[in-house]
């Protein structure tokens, strides 16, 4: 088949030609992508069709205010043809198109924050890198997986025919940009296929790929179909060939079709189009709402995190359509920040077609839809949680983002709490796999609180001296070590009627797990050690808020405790690292009356007593993961006692 393009006659003059170098990151990405994605090279067509569909959507939206942008051609479409002899594939759209600045910005750089950080993660190991590149979204550059040269001819809708632009590159480090005459607005991409990619210059192969990857795209994807008249004996009549354009894809918005008519494979393919992702989603939820508020939503939970997940200004939100007209790519107003990993589409009749990001902030319907979509997203996760293995995959990827929820969304706090997962002394492993409902189910008789400890690392949490009495009594404690955990627990007050208790703060309360005889024995011990407590407080002076005898320790000589409503050590360090000055908090020192070191302290006199008291305090702070104001003084005291 020959490339019967209607552009060639007008696109002959080229001027203002310049050769530019790719951004360094683009060179790296091209090199890795061409090699890493080799085994899945057919996805180039999906990516190019996705971009063309976006360009058509953008023109449809821009033309709402200025119908002249259609230039008399309002039938938006994508056309694909090939030339087997020239070994090329040509893909064109009559969408919004690009001017010279757009071409250089979009086809010479990767204009996304964090690109350099992302590339540092790439290792050169093909299988692993293929997954990471999928995280990034391969886009236009995927064409180089099958082509050794690509040319792009484009003109921005609404500009003069003389303002066309041609971009050419072999994907090796530089590209050429030239001004051309171009009658048609939109973009035409020609791929000069590599010798080992000739299979793609085939009608049936291309049609199969369109149906496999792009059936759900609302813009019609057309390919030429040549029919030949036949004589009475069934022989083709020479010269009677007629070529027509045939729509290959379904060309109806997938989300507008009834759920019963959409297959799982179609849902997965649509996710890859919406999220520009490489892998399948974990789950999805497709809903049509009618009544006072009319909208259709199709939400997905990805199987893998995008590389910019923790950038607060990273791309997030859903694709917004109003009555099937594309409005914007990442409308973040419809989902809270802690659900920023959710991708999908929202199509509604409740907003005006000329809505902007600013107007969205003032529209009362936005809040109602956001509330409904948030509930839908949380319900989707609750359903996913029934599959323990799948949910663990989700939690390992997005758990620390979901932990932002209780502070950001008090109205859904209980729901979010049910979705949280923690490490626990139940298994003593770092895996965050225990839900609060599981913890409550395992609570000992007489236990009224959910106990937890916060530390800078899992090992520091697991080996905290505060756990000693809990381990002895067989009471489970949640082990928290993520940076966000202290902040999270300041917003989680209760779950299933049970309050939370930080084992390193305030008075130790084991509820009815302790019997009266134990409590009485503890009171008697405290009374017997009153003189020791008084001497230690005098020796430490302003270094502590209070000194007392404790029964929370079994193996350690001492521990430090913070007042019940005081900010934890982990949160204090984060705030201070962020430059936030905080008032000094003096700890409470608790002594284990049955420990040999405390017995030695009790028998010490003069300077030795003071040295030992300070050593016990410093050791307790270190065990808590704290930092000493004067480590040299601690070492000096320790050496003095060891050599005495």
C-alpha positions in Angstrom: 0.0 0.0 0.0 1.3 3.5 -0.8 1.0 6.4 1.6 -1.8 8.4 0.1 -1.4 11.4 2.2 -3.2 14.7 1.5 -0.3 16.7 3.0 2.7 16.1 0.6 1.8 18.6 -2.0 1.7 21.6 0.4 4.6 20.6 2.6 7.6 21.1 0.3 9.2 24.4 1.4 11.3 24.2 4.6 13.2 27.1 6.2 14.6 28.3 9.5 16.1 24.9 10.1 18.1 24.2 13.3 19.6 21.2 14.9 19.3 21.0 18.7 20.5 18.5 21.3 18.1 16.4 23.4 18.0 17.1 27.1 20.4 14.8 28.9 17.6 12.9 30.6 15.9 12.3 27.2 19.1 10.7 25.9 19.3 8.4 28.9 15.6 7.5 28.7 15.7 6.8 25.0 18.7 4.5 25.3 17.2 2.5 28.2 13.7 2.4 26.8 14.8 1.1 23.3 16.6 -1.8 25.0 14.4 -2.4 28.0 11.0 -2.4 26.3 12.2 -4.4 23.3 10.0 -7.4 24.3 6.9 -5.3 24.5 7.6 -3.1 21.6 4.0 -3.1 20.2 3.0 -0.6 22.9 4.4 2.3 20.7 1.1 2.4 18.8 -0.9 2.6 22.0 1.2 5.6 23.2 1.0 7.5 19.9 -2.7 7.0 19.6 -3.2 8.1 23.2 -1.3 11.3 22.5 -3.3 11.9 19.3 -6.6 11.3 21.2 -5.5 13.9 23.9 -4.7 16.4 21.1 -8.2 15.9 19.7 -9.7 16.3 23.2 -7.8 19.5 23.7 -9.0 21.0 20.4 -12.6 20.1 21.2 -12.3 21.9 24.5 -10.5 25.0 23.0 -13.1 25.2 20.2 -15.9 25.6 22.8 -14.8 29.3 23.0 -13.6 29.6 19.5 -15.3 27.5 16.8 -12.9 28.9 14.1 -10.1 26.6 15.5 -11.7 23.7 13.7 -10.9 25.5 10.4 -14.0 24.0 8.8 -13.0 20.4 9.8 -14.8 19.6 13.1 -14.9 15.8 12.5 -12.0 14.8 14.9 -10.2 11.7 13.9 -6.9 9.7 14.0 -5.7 8.1 10.8 -3.1 5.3 10.4 -1.6 4.1 7.2 1.6 2.3 6.2 3.9 2.0 3.2 5.3 -1.5 3.0 7.8 -0.6 0.3 9.1 2.5 2.1 8.9 0.6 5.4 7.0 3.4 7.2 3.9 3.9 9.4 2.2 7.2 9.4 -0.2 8.3 12.1 -2.0 11.7 11.9 -4.6 13.5 13.9 -6.6 16.8 13.2 -6.3 17.8 16.9 -4.8 20.9 18.5 -1.3 20.6 16.9 1.9 22.4 18.0 3.9 25.5 17.2 7.7 25.7 17.1 8.0 26.3 20.9 5.6 23.5 21.7 7.6 21.1 19.5 10.9 21.9 21.1 9.4 21.8 24.6 7.5 18.6 24.1 9.8 16.6 21.8 13.2 17.7 23.1 12.8 17.6 26.9 10.9 15.7 29.5 9.1 18.5 31.3 8.3 16.7 34.5 9.8 17.4 37.8 11.9 14.6 39.4 13.0 13.2 36.1 16.7 13.1 37.1 15.8 11.4 40.4 13.8 8.9 38.4 16.6 8.1 36.1 19.0 7.5 39.0 16.8 4.5 39.9 17.4 2.9 36.5 20.1 0.2 36.6 20.5 -1.2 33.1 18.8 -4.4 34.1 16.2 -4.8 31.3 13.4 -6.4 33.2 13.6 -4.1 36.2 14.0 -1.0 34.1 11.1 -1.9 31.9 8.9 -1.7 35.0 10.4 1.7 36.0 10.0 3.1 32.6 6.4 2.0 32.7 6.1 4.0 35.9 7.3 7.1 34.1 5.0 6.8 31.1 6.7 6.2 27.8 4.8 8.6 25.5 6.0 9.8 22.2 9.6 8.5 22.6 8.3 4.9 22.5 8.2 5.3 18.7 12.0 4.8 18.8 11.5 1.2 20.0 10.5 0.3 16.4 11.8 3.2 14.3 15.4 4.3 13.6 14.1 7.7 12.4 10.9 9.7 13.2 9.6 12.8 11.5 6.8 14.9 12.9 4.9 17.5 10.8 2.5 19.7 12.7 0.7 23.0 12.9 -1.2 24.6 15.8 -5.0 25.0 15.1 -5.8 28.7 14.4 -2.4 29.7 13.1 -1.4 30.5 9.5 -0.5 27.7 7.1 3.0 29.1 6.9 3.5 28.3 10.6 3.9 24.6 10.2 6.8 22.8 11.9 8.8 19.7 11.0 10.7 17.8 13.6 13.1 15.0 12.6 15.4 12.7 14.7 17.2 9.4 14.7 16.9 9.3 18.5 20.6 9.4 19.0 21.2 12.7 20.8 19.9 15.5 18.5 16.9 16.6 16.5 16.2 19.0 13.7 13.4 21.6 13.6 12.3 23.5 10.5 9.5 25.8 9.5 7.2 24.4 6.8 4.0 25.2 4.9 1.2 23.0 6.2 -2.4 23.3 5.1 -3.9 21.0 7.7 -3.8 21.7 11.5 -2.9 18.8 13.8 0.0 16.4 13.8 1.4 13.8 11.5 4.1 11.3 12.7 6.0 9.1 10.3 8.0 6.2 11.7 10.8 4.8 9.5 10.8 1.3 10.8 13.9 -0.7 11.8 14.7 -3.7 9.7 13.5 -6.0 12.5 10.2 -4.1 12.9 8.8 -4.6 9.4 6.1 -6.8 10.8 4.3 -3.6 11.8 3.9 -2.3 8.2 1.0 -4.6 7.8 -2.8 -4.0 7.7 -3.9 -6.8 9.9 -1.1 -6.3 12.5 -2.0 -2.6 12.8 -5.7 -3.2 13.0 -5.1 -5.9 15.7 -3.1 -3.5 17.8 -5.7 -0.7 17.5 -8.4 -3.1 18.7 -6.2 -4.5 21.4 -5.0 -1.2 22.9 -7.2 1.6 21.7 -10.7 0.2 21.2 -12.0 2.3 24.1 -10.8 5.7 22.7 -13.7 8.0 21.9 -11.9 9.5 18.8 -12.4 7.3 15.8 -9.1 5.6 14.6 -9.4 5.1 10.9 -7.3 3.1 8.4 -7.6 3.0 4.6 -9.5 0.1 3.1 -9.1 -0.6 -0.6 -11.9 -2.5 -2.5 -11.7 -3.7 -6.0 -14.7 -4.4 -8.3 -14.9 -7.9 -9.7 -16.2 -9.2 -13.1 -18.8 -11.9 -13.5 -16.2 -14.6 -13.1 -15.0 -13.1 -9.8 -11.7 -11.7 -11.2 -10.6 -8.2 -10.0 -11.1 -5.5 -12.6 -7.9 -3.5 -13.1 -8.2 0.2 -12.3 -11.4 -0.2 -10.3 -9.7 0.2 -6.9 -11.6 2.5 -4.5 -10.0 3.5 -1.1 -12.2 4.5 1.8 -11.4 5.2 5.4 -12.7 2.5 7.8 -13.1 3.1 11.6 -11.2 0.3 13.3 -11.9 1.0 17.0 -15.2 1.0 18.9 -14.9 4.8 19.2 -17.4 5.2 22.1 -16.3 6.4 25.6 -15.7 3.2 27.6 -17.1 4.7 30.8 -20.4 5.5 29.1 -21.0 1.8 28.3 -22.9 -0.5 30.7 -20.6 -2.4 33.1 -22.0 -5.7 31.8 -20.7 -4.9 28.3 -17.1 -4.1 29.3 -14.6 -6.9 29.7 -11.8 -6.9 32.3 -9.3 -6.7 29.4 -11.0 -3.5 28.1 -10.9 -2.0 31.6 -7.2 -2.8 31.9 -6.4 -1.4 28.4 -8.3 1.8 29.3 -6.3 2.2 32.5 -3.1 2.1 30.5 -4.4 4.9 28.3 -5.6 7.1 31.2 -2.6 6.6 33.4 0.0 6.2 30.7 1.1 3.2 32.7 2.7 0.0 31.6 1.2 -2.5 33.9 -2.3 -3.6 35.0 -4.2 -1.9 37.8 -4.9 -3.7 41.1 -8.6 -2.9 41.0 -11.2 -0.5 39.6 -14.7 0.8 40.3 -17.1 1.9 37.5 -20.2 3.7 38.6 -23.0 5.7 37.1 -24.9 8.0 39.4 -28.3 9.5 38.6 -30.7 11.7 40.5 -29.9 15.1 42.0 -26.3 14.8 41.0 -25.5 13.1 37.7 -22.1 11.7 36.8 -20.2 8.7 35.8 -16.9 7.7 37.4 -14.3 5.1 36.5 -11.6 4.9 39.2 -8.5 2.7 39.3 -5.9 1.7 41.9 -2.6 1.3 40.2 -0.3 -1.7 40.8 2.8 0.5 41.1 3.6 4.0 42.3 4.5 6.8 39.9 7.9 8.1 40.6 6.6 11.5 41.6 4.1 10.2 44.2 5.7 12.1 47.1 5.9 15.4 45.2 3.1 17.6 46.5 2.8 19.3 43.1 3.1 16.1 41.1 0.4 15.2 38.5 -2.6 13.7 40.2 -6.4 13.7 39.9 -8.8 12.4 37.4 -9.5 13.2 33.7 -12.5 15.5 33.8 -15.1 15.4 31.1 -18.3 17.4 30.9 -21.0 15.6 28.8 -18.2 13.6 27.1 -16.2 16.8 26.3 -12.7 16.6 27.6 -12.0 19.5 30.1 -8.7 18.8 31.9 -6.1 16.1 32.5 -5.6 16.1 36.2 -8.5 17.6 38.0 -7.2 17.2 41.6 -10.3 18.9 43.1 -12.3 15.7 43.0 -10.1 13.5 45.3 -8.3 14.3 48.5 -4.6 14.5 48.5 -4.2 11.2 50.5 -5.9 9.4 47.6 -3.7 11.0 44.9 -2.6 7.6 43.6 -6.1 6.9 42.2 -6.4 7.4 38.5 -9.5 7.5 36.3 -12.2 9.5 34.6 -15.1 11.6 35.8 -17.8 12.6 33.3 -20.5 14.9 34.6 -23.4 17.0 33.5 -23.3 19.2 36.6 -20.5 21.6 35.5 -20.4 24.1 32.7 -18.3 23.3 29.6 -16.1 26.4 30.1 -15.2 25.4 33.7 -11.6 26.3 34.8 -9.5 25.2 37.7 -10.4 28.4 39.5 -14.1 28.0 38.9 -13.9 24.4 40.2 -12.9 25.7 43.6 -16.1 27.7 43.9 -18.6 25.2 42.6 -20.7 23.5 45.4 -21.2 20.5 43.1 -17.5 19.8 43.2 -17.5 19.2 46.9 -20.5 16.9 46.6 -18.8 14.9 43.9 -15.5 14.9 45.8 -17.2 13.5 48.9 -18.9 10.8 46.8 -15.7 9.8 44.9 -13.7 9.7 48.2 -16.2 7.3 49.6 -16.1 5.3 46.4 -12.3 5.2 46.6 -12.2 4.0 50.2 -14.9 1.4 49.5 -12.8 0.1 46.6 -9.8 -0.3 49.0 -12.0 -2.0 51.6 -13.1 -4.5 48.9 -9.5 -5.0 47.8 -8.5 -5.7 51.5 -10.5 -8.9 51.3 -7.7 -10.3 49.2 -4.8 -10.2 51.6 -2.0 -10.7 49.1 -3.3 -8.0 46.7 -3.9 -5.6 49.5 -0.4 -6.1 50.8 0.9 -5.2 47.4 -1.2 -2.0 47.6 -0.1 -1.2 51.1 3.6 -1.7 50.4 3.3 0.8 47.6 0.8 3.4 48.8 0.5 2.8 52.6 2.5 5.8 53.7 0.3 8.1 51.5 -2.9 6.7 52.9 -1.5 7.4 56.4 -2.0 11.1 55.6 -5.8 10.5 55.6 -6.8 10.7 59.3 -5.3 14.1 59.6 -6.7 15.4 56.3 -10.1 13.9 56.3 -11.6 13.6 59.8 -15.1 12.7 58.5 -13.6 9.4 57.1 -11.2 8.8 59.9 -12.7 5.5 61.1 -12.9 4.1 57.5 -9.3 5.0 56.8 -8.2 3.6 60.2 -9.7 0.2 59.1 -7.5 0.3 56.0 -4.2 1.0 57.9 -1.6 -1.7 58.4 1.2 -1.9 61.0 4.1 -4.0 62.1 3.4 -5.6 65.5 4.9 -7.6 68.3 2.4 -10.3 67.3 4.9 -11.5 64.6 7.9 -9.2 65.4 8.6 -8.7 61.7 9.0 -5.4 59.8 6.2 -6.3 57.5 3.3 -3.9 57.9 0.5 -6.5 57.6 -1.7 -6.2 60.8 -4.9 -4.3 60.6 -6.5 -2.6 63.7 -9.5 -5.0 63.5 -7.1 -7.9 63.8 -5.4 -6.3 66.8 -8.8 -5.7 68.6 -9.7 -9.3 67.9 -6.5 -10.5 69.6 -6.8 -8.2 72.6 -6.4 -9.8 76.0 -9.3 -10.0 78.4 -9.5 -6.8 80.5 -7.4 -4.9 77.9 -9.0 -1.6 77.0 -6.4 0.2 74.9 -4.6 -0.3 71.6 -0.9 0.1 72.5 1.8 1.3 70.2 5.4 2.5 70.2 7.0 5.0 67.8 10.7 5.0 66.9 13.0 6.0 64.1 13.6 2.5 62.8 11.8 -0.9 63.1 14.7 -2.3 65.2 14.6 0.6 67.6 10.8 0.1 68.0 11.1 -3.7 68.3 13.8 -3.4 71.0 12.4 -0.5 72.9 12.7 -1.0 76.7 9.1 0.2 77.0 7.9 -3.1 75.5 9.4 -5.2 78.3 6.3 -5.4 80.6 4.0 -5.9 77.5 6.1 -8.8 76.3 6.1 -10.4 79.8 2.3 -10.0 79.9 1.7 -11.2 76.3 0.1 -7.9 75.3 0.4 -6.9 71.7 2.0 -3.6 70.7 2.0 -1.9 67.3 5.6 -1.1 66.1 5.6 2.2 64.2 8.7 3.5 62.5 7.6 5.5 59.3 8.4 9.2 59.4 4.7 10.0 59.3 3.7 7.7 62.1 3.9 10.1 65.1 1.9 12.7 63.1 -0.6 9.9 62.2 -1.2 8.9 65.8 -1.8 12.4 66.9 -4.9 12.3 64.7 -6.1 8.7 65.5 -7.9 8.9 68.8 -9.8 5.7 68.8 -10.8 2.6 66.8 -13.8 0.4 67.4 -14.4 2.2 70.7 -10.8 1.5 71.9 -8.5 4.4 72.6 -4.8 4.4 71.5 -2.0 4.6 74.1 1.7 5.4 73.4 3.7 3.1 75.7 6.4 5.7 76.0 4.2 8.5 77.3 2.4 9.2 80.5 1.5 6.7 83.3 1.5 3.0 82.4 -2.1 1.7 82.4 -2.5 -2.0 81.6 -6.2 -1.9 82.4 -7.6 -5.0 84.1 -4.7 -7.1 82.9 -2.9 -6.5 86.2 -4.5 -8.0 89.3 -4.8 -6.2 92.7 -2.0 -8.1 94.3 0.5 -6.8 91.6 -0.7 -3.2 92.0 -0.3 -3.4 95.8 3.2 -4.8 95.5 4.2 -2.0 93.1 2.9 0.6 95.5 4.9 -0.9 98.4 8.1 -0.9 96.2 7.6 2.7 95.2 7.2 3.7 98.9 10.4 1.7 99.8 12.4 3.6 97.1 11.2 7.1 97.9 14.6 8.1 99.4 16.5 6.8 96.3 14.1 8.7 93.9 14.7 11.9 95.9 18.5 11.5 95.7 18.5 10.8 92.0 16.2 13.9 91.3 18.7 16.1 93.3 21.7 14.7 91.4 20.1 15.2 88.0 18.6 18.6 88.8 17.0 20.3 85.8 18.0 17.4 83.5 14.7 15.7 84.3 11.1 16.7 85.0 10.5 13.9 87.5 12.1 10.6 88.7 10.0 7.6 89.8 10.1 3.9 90.2 8.5 1.9 87.4 7.1 -1.6 86.9 7.2 -1.3 83.1 10.8 -2.7 82.8 12.0 -6.2 83.3 15.5 -6.2 81.7 16.5 -2.6 81.5 17.7 -0.5 84.4 15.8 2.7 83.4 13.8 4.4 80.7 12.6 7.9 79.9 9.0 8.8 79.4 7.3 11.9 78.0 4.2 13.5 79.5 1.1 12.0 78.0 0.1 15.0 75.7 3.7 15.9 74.7 5.0 15.7 71.1 7.0 12.5 70.6 10.7 12.4 70.0 10.3 11.3 66.3 8.0 14.2 65.5 10.2 16.7 67.4 13.2 15.7 65.3 11.2 16.1 62.0 10.0 19.5 63.1 13.5 20.6 64.2 15.0 19.4 60.9 12.4 21.5 59.1 13.7 24.6 61.0 10.8 24.7 63.5 12.0 25.9 66.9 10.4 23.9 69.8 10.5 24.5 73.5 12.7 22.1 75.4 10.9 19.1 77.1 12.5 17.5 80.1 11.8 13.7 80.3 10.6 11.7 83.2 13.2 9.1 84.3 11.7 5.8 85.5 13.9 3.3 87.4 13.6 -0.4 87.5 13.9 -1.2 91.3 14.8 -4.9 90.7 17.8 -4.2 88.4 21.4 -4.7 89.6 22.5 -1.3 88.3 19.8 0.4 90.3 20.8 -1.6 93.3 24.4 -0.4 92.7 23.2 3.2 92.4 21.4 2.9 95.7 24.6 1.8 97.4 26.8 4.5 95.8 27.9 7.7 97.6 29.2 11.1 96.7 30.5 11.7 93.1 30.0 8.1 92.1 26.3 8.4 92.8 26.0 11.4 90.6 28.0 9.8 87.8 25.9 6.7 87.8 22.6 8.6 87.9 23.7 10.6 84.8 24.8 7.4 83.0 21.4 5.8 83.6 19.6 8.9 82.2 21.9 9.1 79.2 21.5 5.4 78.4 17.7 5.6 78.7 17.7 8.5 76.2 20.0 6.5 73.8 17.7 3.4 74.1 14.8 5.6 73.1 16.5 6.7 70.0 17.2 10.1 71.4 20.4 12.3 71.0 22.6 13.4 73.9 23.4 17.1 74.2 26.9 16.2 75.4 28.0 12.7 74.2 31.6 13.3 75.4 30.5 13.9 79.0 28.6 10.6 78.8 31.7 8.7 77.6 33.9 10.4 80.3 31.4 9.4 83.1 31.2 5.9 81.8 34.9 5.5 81.6 35.2 6.9 85.1 32.8 4.3 86.5 34.3 1.4 84.6 37.8 2.1 85.9 36.8 2.8 89.5 
